[in-house]
Amino acid sequence: MPPIKKIVLWLVVIFLLYAIFTSPDQAAAIFGAAWDIVSTGVQNIARFFDSLIRR
């Protein structure tokens, strides 16, 4: 990995840890919302393929 990518990766990790420790409630809400989006997307993809198979 080039040095710039490592530096950016470490900065992102440090920022995420800072955000979690300074505001855990808000971080949990953001994670919950992101999980809901991913979960809904996976369900919709499953429905799509299920409808393709049933035809």
C-alpha positions in Angstrom: 0.0 0.0 0.0 1.4 3.4 -0.9 2.2 5.7 2.1 -0.7 8.1 1.2 -3.3 5.3 1.4 -2.0 4.2 4.8 -2.1 7.7 6.1 -5.6 8.3 4.9 -6.7 4.9 6.3 -5.3 5.7 9.7 -6.9 9.1 9.6 -10.3 7.6 8.9 -9.9 5.0 11.6 -8.9 7.7 14.1 -11.8 9.9 13.1 -14.3 7.0 13.5 -12.9 6.1 16.9 -13.1 9.8 17.9 -16.7 10.1 16.7 -17.7 6.9 18.6 -16.1 7.9 21.9 -17.3 11.5 21.9 -20.9 10.7 20.8 -21.7 7.1 21.2 -25.5 7.6 21.0 -25.3 9.5 17.7 -22.7 6.9 16.3 -25.1 4.1 17.2 -28.0 5.9 15.5 -25.9 6.4 12.3 -24.8 2.7 12.4 -28.4 1.6 12.8 -29.6 3.7 9.9 -26.8 2.4 7.7 -27.6 -1.2 8.7 -31.3 -0.6 7.8 -30.3 0.7 4.4 -28.1 -2.4 3.7 -30.7 -4.8 5.1 -33.5 -3.3 2.9 -31.2 -3.4 -0.1 -30.4 -7.1 0.4 -34.1 -7.9 0.9 -35.0 -6.1 -2.3 -32.3 -8.0 -4.2 -33.7 -11.3 -2.8 -37.2 -10.3 -3.9 -36.0 -9.5 -7.4 -34.3 -12.8 -7.9 -37.2 -14.6 -6.3 -39.5 -13.0 -8.8 -37.2 -14.0 -11.6 -37.2 -17.6 -10.5 -40.9 -17.9 -10.1 -41.7 -16.8 -13.7 
